[in-house]
């Protein structure tokens, strides 16, 4: 009795083909990588130059290679900046920034909540369009009317003269961003709290605010950065040196016959540190606020 041997088909080539088909193919984006490294160099080289120059002596600044690190680093520039009423300028900048951003963000948050969750209406629709029109008006276009208004209010040469316009120009973008975030919160959550007897004020701060915290942090950092670095308002609305903010205080190191470049850059480094600390503290909330909506 013969035995029949059945040979199994060779599926090696088939498995190999399936493996190649199922294996993801990665293509290196050399062009994108080169563009990324180029952009990094464009950004990092000026920062590197600012930092190393702030440690150079003014006498040796023009005699050495600008990109070469200092052979004899010195802290005299930082000492000169601190002794030139830097603390007063720093306090002024903090007062103006906090005094402008806190009311602007609070008012913008309440306005955005009213626009999104009030059921609509012609009045609130018109208010929304008014805020959007505010985005199209640059500060430079209305600086003369602002100057005249501040003069009429007898607030010239005060910190409040810089705080009030900063609030006005921070509100439109803040309302637009916060309204989009509040609109993404499910309506069922608002209706559930309302059925439980919660008032509008409780819903605003107990529900809407925690869920939109990334957006609040985003607009706070964004507007805080613009207010902190604002140069035009302090230049036009103040004359008293004791009311100067940090960007305007950089003029203190400009003489009649030259500019103390290392001292100016030392002041730039000290001026940037608070913003850097603010970004490090709120970077997660900021990134989540900027990328919200892209994952949907």
C-alpha positions as CSV (number, residue, x, y, z in Angstrom):
1,X,0.0,0.0,0.0
2,X,1.6,3.2,-1.1
3,X,1.7,6.4,0.9
4,X,0.9,9.6,-0.8
5,X,3.0,12.6,0.4
6,X,1.3,15.9,-0.1
7,X,3.7,18.8,-0.1
8,X,2.6,22.0,1.6
9,X,2.9,25.0,-0.7
10,X,5.8,27.2,-0.1
11,X,4.4,30.4,1.3
12,X,7.7,32.0,2.1
13,X,7.5,34.4,-0.8
14,X,3.8,35.2,0.1
15,X,4.7,36.0,3.7
16,X,7.7,38.0,2.5
17,X,5.4,40.0,0.2
18,X,2.8,40.5,3.0
19,X,5.6,41.6,5.4
20,X,6.8,44.2,2.9
21,X,3.2,45.3,2.3
22,X,2.4,45.6,6.0
23,X,5.6,47.3,7.0
24,X,5.3,51.0,7.1
25,X,7.5,52.9,4.8
26,X,9.4,55.9,6.3
27,X,10.7,58.5,3.9
28,X,13.1,61.0,5.4
29,X,12.1,64.6,4.7
30,X,15.6,66.0,4.0
31,X,14.2,69.3,2.7
32,X,12.0,69.8,5.8
33,X,14.9,68.8,8.1
34,X,17.3,71.2,6.4
35,X,14.7,74.0,6.6
36,X,14.3,73.3,10.3
37,X,18.0,73.4,11.0
38,X,18.3,76.6,9.0
39,X,15.4,78.2,11.0
40,X,17.1,77.1,14.2
41,X,20.3,78.8,13.2
42,X,18.5,82.0,12.3
43,X,16.9,82.1,15.7
44,X,19.8,80.9,17.9
45,X,22.6,82.9,16.4
46,X,21.1,86.3,17.5
47,X,20.3,85.0,20.9
48,X,23.9,83.6,21.2
49,X,25.3,87.0,20.1
50,X,23.1,88.9,22.7
51,X,24.2,86.7,25.6
52,X,27.9,86.7,24.9
53,X,28.0,90.4,24.1
54,X,26.4,91.2,27.4
55,X,29.5,89.8,29.1
56,X,32.0,91.8,27.1
57,X,33.5,95.1,28.1
58,X,32.6,98.1,26.0
59,X,36.2,98.9,25.2
60,X,36.8,95.5,23.7
61,X,33.4,95.2,21.9
62,X,34.5,96.7,18.6
63,X,38.0,95.2,18.7
64,X,37.0,91.5,18.7
65,X,35.0,89.2,16.5
66,X,31.3,89.8,17.3
67,X,30.5,86.1,17.5
68,X,33.6,85.1,19.5
69,X,33.0,84.5,23.2
70,X,34.6,87.0,25.5
71,X,38.2,86.2,26.6
72,X,37.6,88.1,29.9
73,X,33.9,87.9,30.8
74,X,32.7,90.7,33.0
75,X,29.5,91.5,34.9
76,X,30.0,95.3,34.8
77,X,27.3,95.6,32.2
78,X,24.7,93.9,34.4
79,X,25.9,96.0,37.4
80,X,25.5,99.2,35.4
81,X,22.0,98.2,34.3
82,X,20.9,97.3,37.9
83,X,22.4,100.6,39.2
84,X,20.5,102.6,36.6
85,X,17.1,102.4,38.3
86,X,16.5,99.0,36.7
87,X,14.4,97.9,39.8
88,X,12.1,100.9,39.3
89,X,11.6,100.2,35.6
90,X,11.0,96.6,36.3
91,X,8.3,97.4,38.9
92,X,6.6,99.8,36.4
93,X,6.5,97.1,33.8
94,X,5.1,94.6,36.2
95,X,2.4,97.1,37.3
96,X,1.4,97.9,33.8
97,X,1.4,94.3,32.6
98,X,-0.5,92.9,35.5
99,X,-2.8,95.9,35.7
100,X,-3.7,95.5,32.0
101,X,-3.9,91.8,31.5
102,X,-5.9,90.7,34.6
103,X,-8.9,93.0,33.9
104,X,-8.6,92.3,30.1
105,X,-8.7,88.5,30.5
106,X,-11.5,88.6,33.2
107,X,-13.7,90.9,31.1
108,X,-12.9,89.0,27.9
109,X,-13.8,85.7,29.5
110,X,-17.2,87.0,30.8
111,X,-17.9,88.6,27.4
112,X,-17.1,85.4,25.5
113,X,-19.3,83.4,27.8
114,X,-22.2,85.8,27.3
115,X,-21.8,85.8,23.6
116,X,-21.7,82.0,23.3
117,X,-24.2,80.9,26.0
118,X,-26.8,83.6,26.1
119,X,-28.9,82.3,23.3
120,X,-27.8,84.8,20.7
121,X,-29.6,88.0,19.9
122,X,-28.9,91.0,17.7
123,X,-27.3,93.0,20.4
124,X,-24.7,90.3,21.4
125,X,-24.2,89.5,17.7
126,X,-23.3,93.1,17.1
127,X,-21.0,93.1,20.1
128,X,-19.2,90.1,18.7
129,X,-18.7,91.9,15.4
130,X,-17.5,95.0,17.2
131,X,-14.8,92.9,19.0
132,X,-13.8,91.4,15.6
133,X,-13.5,94.8,14.1
134,X,-11.1,95.7,16.9
135,X,-8.6,93.2,15.5
136,X,-8.3,95.3,12.3
137,X,-7.3,98.5,14.1
138,X,-3.6,98.8,14.8
139,X,-2.3,100.8,17.8
140,X,-0.3,103.1,15.5
141,X,-3.4,104.2,13.7
142,X,-5.1,105.5,16.9
143,X,-2.1,106.7,19.0
144,X,-3.0,110.4,18.4
145,X,-6.6,110.0,19.6
146,X,-5.4,108.0,22.6
147,X,-2.9,110.8,23.4
148,X,-5.6,113.4,23.3
149,X,-8.0,111.4,25.4
150,X,-5.3,110.8,28.0
151,X,-4.6,114.5,28.1
152,X,-8.3,115.4,28.5
153,X,-8.5,112.8,31.4
154,X,-5.5,114.4,33.0
155,X,-3.8,111.0,33.2
156,X,-0.7,111.9,31.2
157,X,2.6,110.8,32.6
158,X,1.0,108.1,34.8
159,X,1.0,104.3,34.7
160,X,-2.7,104.3,34.2
161,X,-2.3,106.0,30.9
162,X,-0.5,102.9,29.6
163,X,-2.8,100.4,31.4
164,X,-6.1,101.6,29.9
165,X,-5.1,101.4,26.2
166,X,-3.4,98.1,26.8
167,X,-6.7,96.7,28.2
168,X,-8.6,97.9,25.2
169,X,-6.2,96.4,22.7
170,X,-6.0,93.0,24.5
171,X,-9.8,92.4,24.7
172,X,-10.7,91.7,21.0
173,X,-8.4,88.8,20.4
174,X,-9.0,87.4,23.9
175,X,-12.8,87.4,23.3
176,X,-12.4,85.7,20.0
177,X,-10.1,82.9,21.3
178,X,-12.1,82.3,24.5
179,X,-15.4,82.3,22.7
180,X,-14.2,79.5,20.4
181,X,-13.1,77.4,23.4
182,X,-16.4,78.0,25.3
183,X,-18.3,77.0,22.2
184,X,-16.5,73.6,22.2
185,X,-17.8,72.8,25.7
186,X,-20.8,70.4,25.4
187,X,-24.1,72.1,26.0
188,X,-25.2,69.2,28.1
189,X,-22.8,70.1,30.9
190,X,-24.3,73.6,31.1
191,X,-27.8,72.3,31.0
192,X,-27.1,69.7,33.7
193,X,-25.7,72.4,36.1
194,X,-28.6,74.7,35.4
195,X,-31.1,71.9,36.2
196,X,-29.3,71.4,39.5
197,X,-30.1,75.0,40.4
198,X,-26.7,76.6,39.6
199,X,-26.7,80.2,38.8
200,X,-25.1,81.7,35.7
201,X,-22.2,83.1,37.9
202,X,-21.6,79.6,39.3
203,X,-21.7,78.0,35.9
204,X,-19.3,80.6,34.6
205,X,-16.6,80.1,37.2
206,X,-17.2,76.5,38.3
207,X,-17.6,74.9,34.9
208,X,-16.6,77.1,32.0
209,X,-13.5,78.5,33.6
210,X,-11.8,75.2,34.5
211,X,-12.6,73.7,31.1
212,X,-11.2,76.6,29.2
213,X,-8.1,77.2,31.4
214,X,-5.7,76.4,28.5
215,X,-7.3,79.2,26.5
216,X,-7.1,81.6,29.4
217,X,-3.4,80.8,29.9
218,X,-2.8,81.2,26.2
219,X,-4.3,84.7,25.9
220,X,-2.7,85.7,29.2
221,X,0.8,84.9,28.0
222,X,0.2,86.3,24.5
223,X,-1.2,89.6,25.7
224,X,1.3,89.8,28.6
225,X,4.1,89.5,26.1
226,X,2.8,92.3,24.0
227,X,2.2,94.5,26.9
228,X,5.6,93.8,28.5
229,X,7.4,94.7,25.2
230,X,5.2,97.7,24.3
231,X,7.4,100.6,23.4
232,X,5.0,103.1,21.7
233,X,2.6,103.7,24.6
234,X,5.3,104.5,27.1
235,X,7.1,106.7,24.6
236,X,4.1,108.8,23.7
237,X,2.2,108.9,27.1
238,X,5.1,109.5,29.5
239,X,7.9,111.9,30.1
240,X,8.9,111.3,33.7
241,X,11.9,109.0,33.9
242,X,10.4,107.4,37.0
243,X,7.4,106.2,34.9
244,X,9.5,104.5,32.3
245,X,9.0,100.8,31.5
246,X,11.8,98.4,30.6
247,X,11.6,98.7,26.8
248,X,11.8,102.5,27.1
249,X,14.5,102.4,29.7
250,X,16.9,100.9,27.1
251,X,17.3,104.5,25.9
252,X,19.2,105.2,29.1
253,X,22.3,103.6,27.6
254,X,22.3,105.7,24.5
255,X,24.5,108.7,24.7
256,X,25.0,111.7,22.5
257,X,28.1,110.2,20.7
258,X,27.5,106.5,20.9
259,X,25.6,103.5,22.3
260,X,26.8,101.2,25.1
261,X,25.9,98.1,23.2
262,X,27.0,95.5,25.8
263,X,25.0,97.4,28.5
264,X,21.9,97.5,26.2
265,X,22.1,93.8,25.6
266,X,22.6,93.1,29.3
267,X,19.3,95.1,29.8
268,X,17.7,93.0,27.1
269,X,18.7,89.8,28.8
270,X,17.3,91.0,32.1
271,X,14.1,92.2,30.5
272,X,13.6,88.8,28.8
273,X,14.0,86.7,31.9
274,X,10.5,87.3,33.4
275,X,8.9,86.4,30.1
276,X,11.1,83.2,29.9
277,X,10.1,82.2,33.4
278,X,6.4,82.8,32.6
279,X,6.7,80.6,29.5
280,X,8.4,77.8,31.5
281,X,5.7,77.9,34.1
282,X,2.8,77.9,31.7
283,X,4.2,76.1,28.7
284,X,2.0,73.0,29.0
285,X,-1.2,75.0,29.2
286,X,0.1,77.3,26.4
287,X,0.8,74.4,24.1
288,X,-2.5,72.7,24.8
289,X,-4.3,75.9,24.2
290,X,-2.5,76.5,20.9
291,X,-3.0,72.9,19.6
292,X,-6.6,72.5,20.9
293,X,-8.9,71.6,18.0
294,X,-6.2,70.1,15.8
295,X,-6.8,66.6,17.3
296,X,-10.5,66.6,16.5
